[in-house]
Amino acid sequence: MKRRIRLWVIFGFLFLAIGVVQHLTGIGSDATTGIFVTSGVVILIFAGARAMRKDEGPEQDERTRRIGAYGITYSWFVTLVYLFVLFWAENMGLLVLSSTNVILSSILLMAVSAKIFQWWFFRQGDVE
């Protein structure tokens, strides 16, 4: 196992252990216990997936890097427009949103739209 993956596994088990100890001793709140346990499990899943991966993914060249950059740029712009619309909808009294809803929806929009734009540009073949 590579050294970097081994470190991620150690951190995953450490976070998981901290969460379990907090839960058993009652030291931390339920929220912090959940955060540590969830973080530990996610880190372990990603470390395991990384360890089982055989190759390093598709070969990157100038075209694939450009497509990735354009996809992320378009995603950033869409998210910026989305936040602008949310601001004005809230300001005019059309919506009442909590900050948690705005942050979560923005993160999801940015991640999903980046992948959609990159997929679209790969289907097109290149970006102009």
C-alpha positions as CSV (number, residue, x, y, z in Angstrom):
1,M,0.0,0.0,0.0
2,K,1.3,3.4,-0.9
3,R,2.4,5.7,1.9
4,R,-0.2,8.3,1.1
5,I,-3.1,5.9,1.1
6,R,-1.8,4.4,4.4
7,L,-1.9,7.9,5.9
8,W,-5.5,8.4,4.7
9,V,-6.5,5.1,6.2
10,I,-4.9,6.1,9.5
11,F,-6.7,9.4,9.5
12,G,-10.0,7.7,8.7
13,F,-9.7,5.3,11.6
14,L,-8.6,8.1,13.8
15,F,-11.7,10.2,13.0
16,L,-13.8,7.1,13.4
17,A,-12.3,6.3,16.8
18,I,-12.7,9.8,18.0
19,G,-16.4,9.7,17.1
20,V,-16.9,6.4,18.8
21,V,-15.1,7.4,21.9
22,Q,-17.1,10.7,22.1
23,H,-20.3,8.7,21.7
24,L,-19.4,6.1,24.4
25,T,-18.1,8.6,26.9
26,G,-20.7,11.3,26.2
27,I,-18.0,14.0,25.9
28,G,-19.1,15.6,22.7
29,S,-22.5,16.5,21.3
30,D,-24.3,14.3,18.9
31,A,-23.5,16.7,16.1
32,T,-19.7,16.5,16.6
33,T,-19.9,12.7,17.1
34,G,-21.7,12.3,13.9
35,I,-19.3,14.6,12.1
36,F,-16.3,12.5,13.2
37,V,-17.9,9.2,12.4
38,T,-19.1,10.3,9.0
39,S,-15.8,11.9,8.1
40,G,-13.9,8.7,9.2
41,V,-16.2,6.5,7.1
42,V,-16.0,8.8,4.0
43,I,-12.2,9.0,4.3
44,L,-11.9,5.2,4.6
45,I,-14.2,4.7,1.6
46,F,-12.2,7.0,-0.6
47,A,-8.9,5.6,0.6
48,G,-10.2,2.1,-0.2
49,A,-11.4,3.1,-3.6
50,R,-8.0,4.8,-4.3
51,A,-6.1,1.7,-3.2
52,M,-8.1,-0.6,-5.5
53,R,-7.8,1.6,-8.5
54,K,-5.4,0.1,-11.0
55,D,-4.6,3.0,-13.3
56,E,-4.4,6.7,-12.9
57,G,-7.5,7.4,-15.1
58,P,-7.6,8.8,-18.6
59,E,-4.5,10.3,-20.1
60,Q,-4.5,14.0,-19.9
61,D,-3.5,16.3,-22.7
62,E,-4.1,19.9,-23.5
63,R,-7.6,19.2,-24.8
64,T,-8.8,17.4,-21.7
65,R,-7.4,20.0,-19.4
66,R,-9.0,22.8,-21.5
67,I,-12.4,20.9,-21.4
68,G,-12.1,20.5,-17.6
69,A,-11.3,24.2,-17.1
70,Y,-14.1,25.3,-19.4
71,G,-16.6,23.0,-17.6
72,I,-15.6,24.4,-14.2
73,T,-15.7,28.0,-15.5
74,Y,-19.2,27.5,-16.9
75,S,-20.3,25.9,-13.6
76,W,-18.9,28.8,-11.6
77,F,-20.8,31.3,-13.8
78,V,-24.1,29.3,-13.5
79,T,-23.6,29.2,-9.7
80,L,-22.9,32.9,-9.6
81,V,-26.1,33.6,-11.6
82,Y,-28.1,31.2,-9.3
83,L,-26.8,33.1,-6.2
84,F,-27.7,36.4,-7.8
85,V,-31.3,35.2,-8.5
86,L,-31.6,33.8,-5.0
87,F,-30.5,37.1,-3.5
88,W,-33.1,39.1,-5.5
89,A,-35.8,36.5,-4.8
90,E,-35.1,36.8,-1.1
91,N,-34.8,40.5,-1.3
92,M,-38.2,40.9,-3.0
93,G,-39.9,38.5,-0.5
94,L,-40.5,35.7,-3.0
95,L,-38.5,33.2,-1.1
96,V,-37.5,32.7,2.5
97,L,-34.3,30.6,2.6
98,S,-32.0,29.6,5.4
99,S,-28.3,29.9,4.9
100,T,-28.0,26.1,5.2
101,N,-30.3,25.7,2.2
102,V,-28.5,28.2,0.1
103,I,-25.1,26.8,0.9
104,L,-26.1,23.2,0.2
105,S,-28.0,24.0,-3.0
106,S,-25.0,26.0,-4.2
107,I,-22.5,23.3,-3.5
108,L,-24.7,20.7,-5.3
109,L,-25.4,23.0,-8.2
110,M,-21.7,23.7,-8.7
111,A,-20.6,20.0,-8.5
112,V,-23.4,18.7,-10.7
113,S,-23.2,21.5,-13.3
114,A,-19.4,21.1,-13.6
115,K,-19.8,17.4,-14.4
116,I,-22.6,18.1,-16.9
117,F,-20.6,20.8,-18.7
118,Q,-17.5,18.7,-18.8
119,W,-19.6,15.8,-20.2
120,W,-21.2,18.1,-22.7
121,F,-17.8,19.4,-23.9
122,F,-16.3,15.9,-24.2
123,R,-19.3,15.0,-26.4
124,Q,-18.7,18.0,-28.5
125,G,-15.1,17.0,-28.9
126,D,-13.5,20.4,-28.0
127,V,-14.2,23.8,-26.8
128,E,-13.9,27.0,-28.8
